[in-house]
Every structure is written in structure tokens, then in C-alpha cells.
């Protein structure tokens, strides 16, 4: 049985907000089933084409 509270389907936050320790620590380590980071444009690379 899940111990998770609420019925949220999705929660959105900026990478800057998630970078703040106080915000990350406000969630239990098992709070989410999936975390998607949509900041790929910050990834380093030598080529910009696929």
C-alpha cells in the first residue's frame, strides 16, 4: 500500500527551484515515481546536430 499523500498526477518545478536544498529536502526520497528533467539545452556537447 502506498504511503503517498494526495492525488497529484504531475508537479512542475524549475531547475533553479529544485537546485535549492530547502526545496529538495521538503520531499521524501520516495515521493515520486518518475522525475523528468527538461533542461537538456544545458547539456554539454561538441555537436548541435543529431
N, CA, C and O atoms as a GROMACS GRO file, in nm:
protein
  200
    1UNK      N    1   0.084  -0.119   0.000
    1UNK     CA    2   0.000   0.000   0.000
    1UNK      C    3   0.089   0.125   0.000
    1UNK      O    4   0.187   0.133   0.074
    2UNK      N    5   0.055   0.220  -0.082
    2UNK     CA    6   0.131   0.344  -0.094
    2UNK      C    7   0.110   0.433   0.026
    2UNK      O    8  -0.001   0.445   0.078
    3UNK      N    9   0.218   0.497   0.070
    3UNK     CA   10   0.210   0.592   0.181
    3UNK      C   11   0.204   0.736   0.130
    3UNK      O   12   0.204   0.830   0.209
    4UNK      N   13   0.198   0.753  -0.001
    4UNK     CA   14   0.199   0.886  -0.060
    4UNK      C   15   0.069   0.959  -0.030
    4UNK      O   16  -0.039   0.900  -0.032
    5UNK      N   17   0.082   1.089  -0.003
    5UNK     CA   18  -0.034   1.171   0.026
    5UNK      C   19  -0.083   1.237  -0.102
    5UNK      O   20  -0.004   1.264  -0.193
    6UNK      N   21  -0.211   1.264  -0.108
    6UNK     CA   22  -0.266   1.338  -0.219
    6UNK      C   23  -0.281   1.255  -0.345
    6UNK      O   24  -0.249   1.136  -0.348
    7UNK      N   25  -0.329   1.320  -0.449
    7UNK     CA   26  -0.353   1.252  -0.574
    7UNK      C   27  -0.294   1.330  -0.691
    7UNK      O   28  -0.352   1.332  -0.800
    8UNK      N   29  -0.181   1.393  -0.671
    8UNK     CA   30  -0.119   1.469  -0.780
    8UNK      C   31  -0.081   1.377  -0.895
    8UNK      O   32  -0.028   1.268  -0.874
    9UNK      N   33  -0.108   1.422  -1.014
    9UNK     CA   34  -0.066   1.350  -1.132
    9UNK      C   35   0.070   1.401  -1.176
    9UNK      O   36   0.156   1.324  -1.218
   10UNK      N   37   0.089   1.534  -1.168
   10UNK     CA   38   0.216   1.593  -1.210
   10UNK      C   39   0.247   1.714  -1.123
   10UNK      O   40   0.157   1.786  -1.080
   11UNK      N   41   0.373   1.735  -1.098
   11UNK     CA   42   0.421   1.851  -1.025
   11UNK      C   43   0.535   1.909  -1.107
   11UNK      O   44   0.627   1.837  -1.146
   12UNK      N   45   0.531   2.039  -1.134
   12UNK     CA   46   0.632   2.104  -1.216
   12UNK      C   47   0.712   2.202  -1.131
   12UNK      O   48   0.656   2.272  -1.047
   13UNK      N   49   0.843   2.205  -1.153
   13UNK     CA   50   0.930   2.299  -1.084
   13UNK      C   51   1.046   2.333  -1.175
   13UNK      O   52   1.086   2.252  -1.259
   14UNK      N   53   1.100   2.451  -1.160
   14UNK     CA   54   1.216   2.490  -1.240
   14UNK      C   55   1.341   2.423  -1.186
   14UNK      O   56   1.346   2.382  -1.070
   15UNK      N   57   1.440   2.411  -1.272
   15UNK     CA   58   1.567   2.352  -1.229
   15UNK      C   59   1.631   2.438  -1.120
   15UNK      O   60   1.704   2.387  -1.034
   16UNK      N   61   1.604   2.566  -1.125
   16UNK     CA   62   1.659   2.657  -1.024
   16UNK      C   63   1.595   2.632  -0.888
   16UNK      O   64   1.663   2.632  -0.786
   17UNK      N   65   1.465   2.609  -0.887
   17UNK     CA   66   1.396   2.581  -0.761
   17UNK      C   67   1.442   2.447  -0.705
   17UNK      O   68   1.466   2.435  -0.584
   18UNK      N   69   1.453   2.346  -0.791
   18UNK     CA   70   1.497   2.215  -0.745
   18UNK      C   71   1.643   2.216  -0.702
   18UNK      O   72   1.687   2.129  -0.626
   19UNK      N   73   1.718   2.313  -0.750
   19UNK     CA   74   1.858   2.326  -0.710
   19UNK      C   75   1.875   2.377  -0.568
   19UNK      O   76   1.984   2.370  -0.511
   20UNK      N   77   1.767   2.429  -0.512
   20UNK     CA   78   1.773   2.483  -0.375
   20UNK      C   79   1.750   2.371  -0.275
   20UNK      O   80   1.646   2.304  -0.277
   21UNK      N   81   1.847   2.351  -0.188
   21UNK     CA   82   1.844   2.240  -0.091
   21UNK      C   83   1.715   2.238  -0.009
   21UNK      O   84   1.659   2.131   0.015
   22UNK      N   85   1.666   2.355   0.034
   22UNK     CA   86   1.546   2.358   0.119
   22UNK      C   87   1.424   2.303   0.046
   22UNK      O   88   1.335   2.246   0.109
   23UNK      N   89   1.418   2.320  -0.086
   23UNK     CA   90   1.304   2.267  -0.161
   23UNK      C   91   1.318   2.116  -0.183
   23UNK      O   92   1.221   2.042  -0.170
   24UNK      N   93   1.439   2.072  -0.215
   24UNK     CA   94   1.460   1.927  -0.233
   24UNK      C   95   1.431   1.852  -0.105
   24UNK      O   96   1.374   1.743  -0.108
   25UNK      N   97   1.470   1.907   0.007
   25UNK     CA   98   1.452   1.838   0.135
   25UNK      C   99   1.307   1.840   0.183
   25UNK      O  100   1.275   1.774   0.282
   26UNK      N  101   1.220   1.915   0.116
   26UNK     CA  102   1.079   1.918   0.158
   26UNK      C  103   1.003   1.795   0.108
   26UNK      O  104   0.886   1.777   0.142
   27UNK      N  105   1.068   1.710   0.028
   27UNK     CA  106   1.006   1.588  -0.024
   27UNK      C  107   1.080   1.466   0.029
   27UNK      O  108   1.202   1.467   0.045
   28UNK      N  109   1.004   1.361   0.056
   28UNK     CA  110   1.063   1.234   0.097
   28UNK      C  111   1.136   1.172  -0.023
   28UNK      O  112   1.095   1.195  -0.137
   29UNK      N  113   1.241   1.094   0.000
   29UNK     CA  114   1.316   1.033  -0.111
   29UNK      C  115   1.230   0.946  -0.203
   29UNK      O  116   1.262   0.931  -0.321
   30UNK      N  117   1.122   0.890  -0.152
   30UNK     CA  118   1.034   0.804  -0.234
   30UNK      C  119   0.904   0.874  -0.274
   30UNK      O  120   0.805   0.808  -0.307
   31UNK      N  121   0.904   1.005  -0.271
   31UNK     CA  122   0.784   1.084  -0.300
   31UNK      C  123   0.735   1.069  -0.444
   31UNK      O  124   0.615   1.074  -0.470
   32UNK      N  125   0.827   1.052  -0.538
   32UNK     CA  126   0.790   1.049  -0.679
   32UNK      C  127   0.826   0.916  -0.743
   32UNK      O  128   0.926   0.853  -0.707
   33UNK      N  129   0.745   0.874  -0.838
   33UNK     CA  130   0.772   0.752  -0.914
   33UNK      C  131   0.864   0.781  -1.032
   33UNK      O  132   0.942   0.695  -1.074
   34UNK      N  133   0.855   0.903  -1.086
   34UNK     CA  134   0.932   0.939  -1.204
   34UNK      C  135   0.965   1.088  -1.198
   34UNK      O  136   0.879   1.170  -1.166
   35UNK      N  137   1.090   1.122  -1.227
   35UNK     CA  138   1.131   1.262  -1.235
   35UNK      C  139   1.188   1.285  -1.374
   35UNK      O  140   1.280   1.215  -1.417
   36UNK      N  141   1.133   1.382  -1.445
   36UNK     CA  142   1.179   1.417  -1.578
   36UNK      C  143   1.245   1.554  -1.571
   36UNK      O  144   1.185   1.650  -1.522
   37UNK      N  145   1.368   1.562  -1.618
   37UNK     CA  146   1.440   1.688  -1.620
   37UNK      C  147   1.440   1.740  -1.763
   37UNK      O  148   1.502   1.680  -1.851
   38UNK      N  149   1.371   1.850  -1.786
   38UNK     CA  150   1.357   1.905  -1.920
   38UNK      C  151   1.451   2.022  -1.942
   38UNK      O  152   1.408   2.126  -1.992
   39UNK      N  153   1.575   2.007  -1.908
   39UNK     CA  154   1.673   2.115  -1.923
   39UNK      C  155   1.787   2.069  -2.011
   39UNK      O  156   1.902   2.105  -1.986
   40UNK      N  157   1.757   1.990  -2.114
   40UNK     CA  158   1.862   1.933  -2.198
   40UNK      C  159   1.946   2.039  -2.268
   40UNK      O  160   2.061   2.013  -2.302
   41UNK      N  161   1.890   2.156  -2.289
   41UNK     CA  162   1.968   2.260  -2.356
   41UNK      C  163   2.088   2.305  -2.274
   41UNK      O  164   2.173   2.379  -2.324
   42UNK      N  165   2.097   2.262  -2.149
   42UNK     CA  166   2.214   2.292  -2.066
   42UNK      C  167   2.322   2.183  -2.078
   42UNK      O  168   2.432   2.200  -2.025
   43UNK      N  169   2.292   2.073  -2.145
   43UNK     CA  170   2.386   1.964  -2.158
   43UNK      C  171   2.505   2.006  -2.247
   43UNK      O  172   2.488   2.075  -2.347
   44UNK      N  173   2.622   1.965  -2.208
   44UNK     CA  174   2.742   1.998  -2.284
   44UNK      C  175   2.755   1.902  -2.402
   44UNK      O  176   2.719   1.785  -2.392
   45UNK      N  177   2.806   1.953  -2.512
   45UNK     CA  178   2.827   1.867  -2.628
   45UNK      C  179   2.920   1.933  -2.729
   45UNK      O  180   2.945   2.054  -2.723
   46UNK      N  181   2.970   1.853  -2.821
   46UNK     CA  182   3.059   1.908  -2.921
   46UNK      C  183   2.987   1.931  -3.053
   46UNK      O  184   3.042   1.991  -3.145
   47UNK      N  185   2.863   1.884  -3.063
   47UNK     CA  186   2.789   1.893  -3.188
   47UNK      C  187   2.644   1.929  -3.156
   47UNK      O  188   2.588   1.880  -3.058
   48UNK      N  189   2.584   2.015  -3.236
   48UNK     CA  190   2.446   2.052  -3.211
   48UNK      C  191   2.347   1.982  -3.302
   48UNK      O  192   2.226   2.005  -3.291
   49UNK      N  193   2.394   1.896  -3.391
   49UNK     CA  194   2.302   1.823  -3.479
   49UNK      C  195   2.297   1.676  -3.441
   49UNK      O  196   2.391   1.622  -3.383
   50UNK      N  197   2.186   1.613  -3.474
   50UNK     CA  198   2.170   1.470  -3.445
   50UNK      C  199   2.211   1.386  -3.563
   50UNK      O  200   2.205   1.263  -3.556
   0.00000   0.00000   0.00000
